[in-house]
Amino acid sequence: MQLDNATIKRLKGIGHELKPVVMIGNNGVTPAITEEIDRALSDHELIKVKLPAGSKHERDLVCTELAVAAKAQLIHTIGRMALLLRQNPNANPKLSNLARHAE
């Protein structure tokens, strides 16, 4: 799914206020991490993930791996934070970050 610039800007604004839901340690992307990200995306649709320390190239590889494993879209990365999006048509409006920040 291709997002336009206005939508990406809006999603970044929502993501700025979020706290990281998942933090990836030195073990990298494990099945437990992938499962937790999948659950969080189903509930919240837009989540922030804290990445492990390392070079920018290593962090970019981890972000790509996460997005592919979770069937999500990588919206933005800055430093050790990544913003992932996977829309859920049946999301709970009380949990969904998109529904709670709807215009």
Long-range contacts (C-beta under 8 A, 24 or more apart in sequence): 1-73, 1-87, 3-73, 3-75, 8-75, 8-76, 10-103, 11-46, 11-75, 11-76, 11-83, 11-85, 12-75, 12-76, 12-83, 14-46, 14-97, 14-98, 14-101, 15-46, 15-48, 15-75, 15-76, 15-83, 18-46, 18-47, 18-48, 18-83, 18-97, 19-48, 20-48, 20-49, 20-50, 20-81, 21-47, 21-48, 21-49, 22-47, 22-49, 22-50, 23-49, 23-50, 24-49, 24-50, 24-51, 24-52, 24-62, 25-52, 26-52, 28-52, 28-62, 29-62, 29-65, 29-66, 29-69, 34-66, 34-69, 34-70, 37-66, 37-69, 37-70, 37-72, 37-84, 38-70, 41-70, 41-72, 41-84, 41-85, 41-86, 41-88, 42-86, 42-88, 42-91, 43-91, 43-92, 43-95, 43-96, 44-91, 44-95, 44-96, 44-97, 45-85, 45-86, 45-87, 45-88, 45-91, 45-96, 45-97, 45-98, 45-99, 46-75, 46-83, 46-84, 46-85, 46-97, 46-98, 47-83, 47-84, 47-97, 48-81, 48-82, 48-83, 48-84, 49-81, 49-82, 49-83, 49-84, 50-80, 50-81, 51-77, 51-80, 51-81, 51-82, 52-80, 53-80
